[in-house]
Amino acid sequence: MRWSPMKRASVFAVLFLAGSLMAQANQDESQHPPKEKKGQVVVRGCVSRSSGHYILRSDSGNSYALEATGKIKFNHYLAQQVQVIGSESPTLSTSSSSFKPGVAPPVTILVDSINTISKQCAP
């Protein structure tokens, strides 16, 4: 079967347009981070450990207990500045509103994902 030059040009134009649209869609996804889900929090800070609890001391000065929702291993992130994405819940082990050494902070972040921002915490 032979295609006419006009038919070949039309098929090429359709394939080119489809490829361009797919490339643009992929570029849009990589430039814009996923939108936060309802109830989701994004917190940046430094990971430490105190009395068996992994703690995130946020850049704004708040402290959070960290609890993984999946296979996240917080020990890989100790003394690193990170960004965590998850949801907040009250910490069951304390009712105090201020962080005390050896006691978990009053708010726990149930961590869905964690990413290193810097291999060292800012002073």
Backbone as numpy.savetxt, mean C-alpha at the origin, in Angstrom:
# Nx Ny Nz CAx CAy CAz Cx Cy Cz
-7.00 -16.61 -50.55 -7.83 -15.45 -50.55 -6.94 -14.21 -50.55
-7.23 -13.31 -51.44 -6.47 -12.07 -51.55 -7.32 -10.92 -51.03
-6.65 -10.07 -50.25 -7.33 -8.89 -49.72 -6.95 -7.69 -50.57
-7.89 -6.86 -50.75 -7.62 -5.65 -51.52 -6.78 -4.71 -50.65
-6.03 -3.80 -51.27 -5.23 -2.84 -50.50 -6.09 -2.02 -49.53
-7.31 -1.72 -49.92 -8.20 -0.93 -49.06 -8.59 -1.75 -47.83
-8.88 -3.03 -48.02 -9.26 -3.89 -46.90 -8.08 -4.07 -45.95
-6.87 -4.25 -46.50 -5.67 -4.38 -45.67 -5.43 -3.12 -44.85
-5.61 -1.98 -45.45 -5.41 -0.71 -44.76 -6.43 -0.56 -43.63
-7.66 -1.00 -43.87 -8.70 -0.91 -42.84 -8.38 -1.82 -41.65
-7.95 -3.04 -41.93 -7.59 -3.98 -40.86 -6.40 -3.44 -40.07
-5.41 -2.91 -40.77 -4.25 -2.33 -40.09 -4.67 -1.18 -39.19
-5.54 -0.31 -39.68 -5.99 0.84 -38.90 -6.72 0.39 -37.64
-7.56 -0.64 -37.74 -8.28 -1.14 -36.57 -7.31 -1.73 -35.56
-6.35 -2.53 -36.01 -5.35 -3.13 -35.11 -4.49 -2.05 -34.46
-4.09 -1.05 -35.22 -3.28 0.04 -34.67 -4.05 0.81 -33.60
-5.30 1.11 -33.87 -6.13 1.85 -32.92 -6.34 1.03 -31.65
-6.61 -0.26 -31.77 -6.81 -1.12 -30.59 -5.53 -1.18 -29.76
-4.39 -1.31 -30.39 -3.12 -1.35 -29.66 -2.84 -0.03 -28.95
-3.15 1.07 -29.60 -2.94 2.39 -28.98 -3.82 2.57 -27.75
-5.07 2.14 -27.85 -5.99 2.27 -26.71 -5.54 1.41 -25.54
-5.06 0.20 -25.81 -4.58 -0.68 -24.73 -3.35 -0.07 -24.07
-2.44 0.48 -24.83 -1.23 1.09 -24.27 -1.60 2.29 -23.40
-2.56 3.09 -23.85 -2.98 4.25 -23.07 -3.64 3.81 -21.76
-4.45 2.77 -21.80 -5.10 2.27 -20.58 -4.06 1.78 -19.58
-3.04 1.06 -20.03 -1.97 0.59 -19.14 -1.19 1.75 -18.56
-0.94 2.79 -19.36 -0.20 3.94 -18.88 -1.00 4.68 -17.82
-2.30 4.83 -18.01 -3.15 5.51 -17.03 -3.12 4.78 -15.69
-3.16 3.45 -15.70 -3.15 2.67 -14.47 -1.84 2.84 -13.72
-0.72 2.91 -14.42 0.58 3.00 -13.75 0.84 4.40 -13.20
0.24 5.43 -13.79 0.48 6.78 -13.32 -0.41 7.17 -12.15
-1.52 6.51 -11.99 -2.45 6.86 -10.93 -2.56 5.69 -9.96
-2.22 5.89 -8.69 -2.33 4.80 -7.74 -3.78 4.38 -7.57
-4.01 3.14 -7.14 -5.39 2.71 -6.94 -6.09 3.58 -5.91
-7.37 3.80 -6.12 -8.13 4.62 -5.18 -8.34 3.85 -3.89
-8.37 4.62 -2.81 -8.58 4.01 -1.50 -10.01 3.49 -1.40
-10.15 2.35 -0.77 -11.47 1.79 -0.51 -12.05 2.48 0.72
-13.33 2.40 0.88 -13.99 3.00 2.04 -13.45 2.35 3.31
-13.08 3.17 4.29 -12.56 2.67 5.55 -11.08 2.33 5.51
-10.46 2.50 4.35 -9.05 2.17 4.21 -8.19 3.37 4.61
-7.06 3.09 5.25 -6.13 4.14 5.64 -4.77 3.87 4.98
-4.07 4.96 4.72 -2.71 4.90 4.20 -1.86 5.70 5.17
-0.87 5.05 5.79 -0.04 5.71 6.81 1.42 5.46 6.49
2.23 6.52 6.60 3.68 6.41 6.43 4.34 6.56 7.79
5.39 5.79 8.00 6.10 5.89 9.25 7.22 4.88 9.35
7.72 4.71 10.58 8.86 3.85 10.86 8.39 2.63 11.65
8.86 1.45 11.25 8.48 0.21 11.92 9.47 -0.10 13.03
8.93 -0.40 14.21 9.76 -0.83 15.34 9.05 -1.99 16.03
9.67 -2.49 17.09 9.09 -3.60 17.84 9.20 -3.30 19.31
8.12 -3.56 20.05 8.11 -3.31 21.49 7.25 -4.36 22.16
7.82 -5.10 23.10 7.11 -6.13 23.87 6.29 -7.07 22.99
6.89 -7.51 21.89 6.23 -8.47 21.02 5.28 -7.87 20.02
5.09 -6.56 20.05 4.20 -5.89 19.11 5.03 -5.18 18.05
4.58 -5.25 16.79 5.18 -4.42 15.75 4.44 -3.10 15.78
5.20 -2.00 15.81 4.65 -0.67 15.97 5.03 0.18 14.75
4.08 0.98 14.28 4.36 1.97 13.25 4.25 3.34 13.90
5.37 4.05 13.95 5.37 5.43 14.45 5.25 6.32 13.22
4.07 6.90 13.05 3.79 7.64 11.82 4.59 8.93 11.75
4.70 9.44 10.53 5.41 10.70 10.30 4.73 11.85 11.04
3.43 11.71 11.34 2.70 12.77 12.04 2.82 12.64 13.56
3.52 11.58 14.05 3.74 11.42 15.48 2.83 10.42 16.17
1.84 9.88 15.47 0.96 8.87 16.06 1.63 7.50 16.01
1.20 6.61 16.90 1.72 5.24 16.91 0.56 4.26 16.70
0.84 3.21 15.95 -0.16 2.18 15.64 0.44 0.81 15.85
-0.34 -0.11 16.38 0.07 -1.51 16.38 -0.19 -2.04 14.96
0.67 -2.92 14.48 0.50 -3.49 13.15 0.10 -4.95 13.26
-0.88 -5.31 12.46 -1.31 -6.71 12.40 -1.52 -7.06 10.93
-0.89 -8.14 10.49 -0.98 -8.54 9.09 -2.30 -9.24 8.81
-2.87 -8.97 7.63 -4.07 -9.67 7.21 -3.73 -10.85 6.31
-2.51 -10.93 5.87 -2.08 -12.01 4.98 -0.75 -12.57 5.42
0.13 -12.76 4.47 1.44 -13.38 4.75 2.55 -12.34 4.94
2.20 -11.15 5.35 3.19 -10.09 5.55 4.05 -10.41 6.77
5.36 -10.26 6.63 6.31 -10.47 7.72 6.92 -9.11 8.06
6.49 -8.53 9.18 6.94 -7.19 9.56 8.42 -7.14 9.91
9.01 -8.27 10.33 10.43 -8.24 10.70 11.32 -7.82 9.52
10.86 -8.01 8.29 11.62 -7.57 7.12 11.66 -6.04 7.02
10.77 -5.36 7.72 10.64 -3.90 7.61 11.11 -3.15 8.86
11.67 -3.86 9.84 12.13 -3.20 11.06 13.15 -2.10 10.75
12.98 -0.95 11.39 13.86 0.23 11.26 13.83 0.83 9.86
12.78 0.53 9.09 12.62 1.12 7.76 11.44 2.07 7.76
11.51 3.07 6.90 10.36 3.95 6.69 9.50 3.29 5.63
8.21 3.12 5.94 7.30 2.38 5.07 6.00 3.14 4.86
5.22 2.64 3.94 3.84 3.07 3.77 2.97 1.83 3.90
2.00 1.87 4.80 1.10 0.75 4.97 -0.30 1.15 4.50
-0.99 0.19 3.94 -2.38 0.37 3.53 -3.19 -0.70 4.24
-4.25 -0.29 4.88 -5.08 -1.25 5.61 -6.28 -0.56 6.22
-6.78 -1.12 7.29 -7.92 -0.53 7.98 -7.62 -0.46 9.47
-8.17 0.57 10.13 -7.94 0.77 11.55 -8.97 0.00 12.36
-8.51 -0.47 13.52 -9.44 -1.07 14.49 -8.87 -0.79 15.88
-9.73 -0.73 16.90 -9.21 -0.51 18.25 -8.34 -1.69 18.68
-7.26 -1.38 19.39 -6.41 -2.43 19.94 -7.09 -3.00 21.18
-7.23 -4.29 21.24 -7.95 -4.92 22.34 -7.15 -4.95 23.64
-5.83 -4.93 23.55 -5.01 -5.14 24.75 -4.86 -3.89 25.61
-5.39 -2.75 25.16 -5.24 -1.53 25.96 -6.43 -0.61 25.74
-6.75 0.18 26.74 -7.80 1.18 26.58 -7.23 2.58 26.74
-5.93 2.69 26.93 -5.28 3.98 27.10 -5.20 4.70 25.75
-5.29 6.01 25.78 -5.23 6.76 24.54 -3.81 7.23 24.21
-2.85 7.03 25.07 -1.48 7.43 24.77 -0.58 6.21 24.76
0.43 6.24 23.92 1.35 5.12 23.79 2.30 5.07 24.97
2.41 3.90 25.55 3.37 3.67 26.64 4.31 2.55 26.21
5.60 2.69 26.46 6.53 1.62 26.10 6.09 0.29 26.71
6.13 -0.75 25.89 5.76 -2.08 26.37 4.28 -2.39 26.26
3.48 -1.40 25.87 2.04 -1.59 25.72 1.67 -1.22 24.28
0.81 -2.01 23.68 0.40 -1.73 22.30 -0.34 -0.40 22.22
-0.14 0.35 21.13 -0.89 1.60 20.95 -2.39 1.31 20.90
-3.22 2.33 21.13 -4.66 2.12 21.20 -5.32 1.79 19.86
-4.63 2.02 18.75 -5.21 1.73 17.44 -4.31 0.74 16.71
-4.95 -0.27 16.11 -4.25 -1.26 15.31 -4.58 -1.02 13.85
-3.59 -1.14 12.99 -3.84 -1.14 11.55 -3.75 -2.58 11.08
-4.85 -3.06 10.51 -4.87 -4.38 9.88 -4.29 -4.18 8.49
-3.04 -4.58 8.30 -2.26 -4.23 7.11 -2.56 -5.17 5.95
-3.01 -4.55 4.85 -3.23 -5.29 3.60 -1.98 -5.29 2.74
-1.23 -4.16 2.78 0.03 -4.09 2.03 0.99 -3.13 2.73
2.27 -3.38 2.49 3.32 -2.55 3.08 4.43 -2.40 2.04
4.93 -1.18 1.90 5.99 -0.90 0.93 7.07 -0.05 1.58
8.33 -0.38 1.30 9.45 0.38 1.82 9.57 1.70 1.09
9.69 2.80 1.86 9.95 4.11 1.28 11.45 4.38 1.37
12.05 4.04 2.53 13.48 4.23 2.75 13.97 3.08 3.63
15.18 2.62 3.38 15.76 1.53 4.18 16.11 1.97 5.58
16.08 3.29 5.85 16.37 3.80 7.18 15.28 4.78 7.59
14.98 4.78 8.87 14.01 5.72 9.42 14.65 7.11 9.50
13.83 8.12 9.29 14.31 9.49 9.44 14.52 9.78 10.92
15.57 10.55 11.26 15.82 10.84 12.67 14.73 11.70 13.30
